Amino acid sequence: MGIYLFKSSIFNAIDNIEPSWRGELEITDAIQELLNTKQKVDSHIVKGWWKDTGKPEDVLDANHLILDVLQSHCGGQVEEGAKISGRVSIGKGTVIKKGSHIKGPVIIGEDCVIDTYIGPYTSIGDNTRIIGGEIESSIVVGDTLIECNERIVESLIGNHSQIRSMDNLLPHGRRFVIGENSMVRL
């Protein structure tokens, strides 16, 4: 296993390789293409502990590890009547609305609007609006709208996604792994 860091030239290499016998584009083939086109490829031995994040559960585990060392910070606005407990980092321009409860460790990016319960081990990217429902132990990449009466747990939610309620049913636990530009109606 390895950890890979690439410059944008990797995309040209990927465009020039064919899928393997498994029908997948292989990272090792892309690296070989970089070498074939005389691009700089370097390696380093990583000492100590690291985590492979090949599955959604692994990404959520890595999020837990990162949030375990989070320092509290407030660059946004917490309205009177909102409750913040534990280690919570709130980005610039973010508004935590009255009645919300944020229970850390939680990190919330810039220019977000939060009007709900955000539970431990949740990371929320910039420009996200979460209105109603609950979310816990999840990653919301950013530029996302979540407006529902559902409980979202252990989920990965990609850029430009929308999750909206279709009716006023009682909340149920939901788990999502959705990519960019997705829309879910519950």
N, C-alpha and C positions, 0 to 999 in steps of 0.2 A: 504494500500500500504506500501511497505517496500523497504529498500535499503539492498542488500545482498552482502556480501564480503565472499569469500570462499577460502580455501586452496585446493590443488589438490585432497584431499580426497573426494571432492564432486563428482568427476568423477566415483569413485568406487560406491558411493551411487546411482548415476544415472544409472549405469550399472545393479543395483540390483532392480530397480523398474519397474513397468509395466505402460503402457499408461493408462490415465484416460478414462472415458466414452466418452470424447471428442477426444480421440485418441492422446492426448498430454502427454508428460512427465511433471508432475507438480513439481514445485520447493518445494512446501510444502511437497510432498511425499519424495523428496530427503532429505529434512531436517529431516523428521521423520526417515528415514533410517539411517542418521548419529546418531540420538539419540538411535535408536535400536541397533546400533553397538558400543555404548558407546563412540562415538566421542564427542569432546567438541563443544558445541553450545552455543553461547553467544548472547545477544541482548543489544542494546542501543537505547534510545529515541533520535531522531535527532530533535533538536530545530531549529526553523527558517525555511527558505524557501528551498524547494527542488523541483525537476522536475522529473516526471516519464518519462522514455525514451523508452516506449514500441513500438512506431511507428517510421518510418523513419523521419517524420516531427519533432517528439520530439527530436530525436538525433541531427538534424540540429539546432533546437532551443537551445539545451544545448551547442552546438558548438558556437553559437552566444554569449551566456552568458559568456563562457570561454574566447573567443577572445575579448570581451569588456574590459577585464582587462589586456590584453596582453601588455608586455613591449617590446620595440624594442631591437633587438640584432642582430649582424652580426658576425657569426662564420665562414662564407664561403667567397666566392669571388663574387663581383658584377662587371661585366665587364663594361668598359667605354661604354656609350651609352645605358645602362640599366637604367630604371627609377624606383625608389622606393618612394612611397608616403604613408603617414600614418604610423601606428604602424605595423612593419613587423619584425618577428624573423626568422633568417636564420641560419640553423644548420651547424655544422662543415663539411667541405668538399663539401658543396653545391656550385654550380656555377649558377649564374644568367647571362644568355647570353645577349650579345649586342642586343638591340632592344626589350628586354622584358620590360614589365611594371607590377609591383607588387603594387597593391593598397590595403593597409591594412584596417582593421586588418587581417593579414594573418600570419600563422605559417608554415614554411617549415622545414622539418626534415633534418637529416644528409645525405650526399653523394647523393644529388639530382642534376639533371640537368633541369633547367627551361629555355625554349626558347619560351615564349608566354606571354599572358596577364593572370595574376592571379588576380581576383577581390576580393572584401571584403568578409570577413567571410568564408574564405577557409582555411582548415587544410590539409597539405600534409605530409604523413609519409615518413620515411627514404627510401633511395634507389629507388626513383621515378624519372622517366623521363617524362616530359611533353613538347612536341614539337608541336608547331602550335596550331591553334584554340584558344579557350578561356575557362576558368573555373572560376566559381564564386559561392559563397554561397554553398560550397560542402565540403565533407570529402573524402580524398583519403588515405586509411589506410597505404599503403606502398608497396614496392617491385612491383611497378606498372609501366606500360608503356602506356602513352596516346600520340598518334601520329596521329592527325587528323586535319581537317579543320572545326571542329564543335564547337559550343558554348554549353558547358556543364553547367547546372545550377541546384541548389538544389538537388545534387546527393550524394549518398553514394556508394563508390567504394572500394571493398574489396581487401585484400592482393593478390599479384601475378596475378592481372587482366591486361588485355590488351584491349585498345580501339584504333582501327586503322581505317583510312578512306580507303574505297575501290575505291573512285573516287574523282574527283576534283569539286564536286558540291559546290554551295554557302553554307555557314554555316547556319544551322537552330538550334534553341534551343533544347537541348536534356536533358532529366532527367533520371537518372539511379539509381537503387538500385540493385547492383549486389554483389554476394558473392565472396569468395576466389576462386582463380584459374579460373576466368571467362575470356572469350575472346569475344569481341564484334567487329564485322566488320560493318562499316556504309557505 
